Amino acid sequence: MRNDQVFKALADPTRRKILRMLGRGEMSAGEIAESFPITGPSMSHHFSVLKSADLISGRRDGQQIVYSLNTTVIQDLMTVLLDTFKQEPIGEES
């Protein structure tokens, strides 16, 4: 289920920071990686998890991969969260 992948992706603070960074606009993998004291393979893993959850997309621009936020999935997630925590009147269940 895609929601499970999304929640797994959001469980890691590094991936949440990547999403916040991309919320300001497209960035190359190198630009993003400069903000983290981790190895290239570790960054690639984080990008892979985020792409698998469809939270980000990447496109090749010459030698670089440029990532952007997939706002549609973020909006879908917010809908799921709001529905999950929506308060029902006492005695009513959905």
Secondary structure, 3 states (H helix, E strand, C coil): CHHHHHHHHHCCHHHHHHHHHHCCCCEEHHHHHCCCCCCHHHHHHHHHHHHHCCCEEEEEECCEEEEEECHHHHHHHHHHHHHHCCCCCCCCCC
